[in-house]
Every structure is written in structure tokens, then in C-alpha cells.
């Protein structure tokens, strides 16, 4: 007769095996997502170099967000997406190249990608370089680019200027979490820009004014439904910074009244400087890596 101790040991081994299988499946799914997003990125470059707006539109997901120096440009449908290739050609453009591609945060339906790129003339000579950040999403079975934000190449910006911008933008993030934990809507309004867009996984949220829940969270509801007490951020790193824009990776956690972390979410935040004030203008939230609530 098998002893209880042996049965427990067998059960433990079985559970460990199932956990390993689940972890391997998740890792495989993430690797597949990264590969598919990279393929979509390459298709986008081919479409871009065709100089055909109709071809480019086919490689995008919608609503599509172009984060221009003046703000967010949202194309709800392919017909609304615009790109002036004639103007680019007048500037000497013949093609673009991706010189360095970095996969950042990856989930099964969304991948954040940073790209160092160059623009080339008809002789193949580089006449301009820069950095562009893309968010690729999966809609149905189709991967496409849904967000883009360009910055100058980091080597083109003086280190003192970059450090100042990094410090000011970081202070805005700290200010956001301080205001959030104080449940202070007025203070939150000072570190949020509107309009603002959040891609929560692949769910598109457009905050058109300061009354949006994106800018004005319902704290009593969070306290009642989640037993929320406060939030923290960690692993903050800057991916690219300019005098007017900063792109950060971070991870934030929600903590309940028992001081237990019940939700952990990797995210990417883009802050812009408008009228001398830094504020959040775009957020890409990935799938939670910890979620103990329904």
C-alpha cells in the first residue's frame, strides 16, 4: 500500500511538472508574438519604402496613433491615415532603413519596439537619422503597427539637455504616483495631458478631456472592488529622451490594505512637454504579470 508521504511527493512532482509545462507554453507564446511583430515591422518598412499610402495603410491597426510634435493624431480608419510622401521626396528621401531594432516589452497581443532608423537619398546615402518607437498589436489574427512616436537620434542631443529633460520627466512620474496615492484629482491633472491615449493590452482608450477616468480615476470604486490602498512603480528606465518628449519603461503595482501586491503591470509611458509643463500623453499597458482580482 502506498504511503501518504509518497502520494504527497508524487503529487508535488506532478504539480511542478504542470507548472513547468505552463511556463514553457507562455514563453513559447511570447517568442511567437515577438517573431510575428518583427515580421509585421519588416512588412511595414517595405510598404513605407514603396511610397504608396494605400500600401502603408494596409500594415497598420486602427485606431492608429501618430504621436507628432504637436500632439496625438488619431486615424480611426485607413482612409484617415495620412503621410505626405511627396514632401519627403522633395526633402531628398528615396528610402528608409532600420539600423537597430530593439524589442522591449512583449505580450501575446502587443509588442513595444524601438528602432534607430536612417533616411537615404537616391544614391543610398544617409542624410538623416533618428529614433522611432512603435507599438505593434494583434487584432484578430493580424499584427500591425498601431502607435508611432519619433525623436531625434540620442547622439544628436547634448547630454546636459537630455539629463535635464530626463530629470523633469521623471519628476512628473513621481508626481503622478504621489497624486494617485493621495487621491488628488487636481494634482493628477497637473501631470496628465489631454487629449491622452491608453492602449490597455489592445484596448483603445481616448481621454479627450480632464473628466475622463484615465485622468480622473474613481478611487472609491477601486477601494471597494479591489481593496486598493496605494500604488508604486519600479524598474523605471528611459528609452529615449529629447527636450520635448521622454519615453519610459516601468512596472507598476497595486497594493491592498493588507500591504499585499495584488496586481503588477509592465507599461510604457510617453511624456511630452507642453507650455513648459511635462505630462503623460500616451500609455501602453501590457498584460499583467500578477493579477489576483477578477
Secondary structure, 3 states (H helix, E strand, C coil): CCCHHHHHHHHHHHHHHHHHHHHHHHHHHHHHHHHHHHHHHHHHHHHHHHCCHHHHHCCEEEEEEEEECCEEEEECCHHHCCCCHHHHHHCCCCEEEEEEEEEEEECCCEEEEEEEEEEECCCCCEEEEEEEEEEEEEECCEEEEEEEEEEECHHHCCHHHHHHHHHHHHHHHHHHHHHHHCCCHHHHHHCEEEEEEEEECCEEEEECCCCCCCCCCCHHHHHHHHCEEEEEEEEEEEEEECCCEEEEEEEEEEEECCCCEEEEEEEEEEEEEECCEEEEEEEEEEEEEEECCC
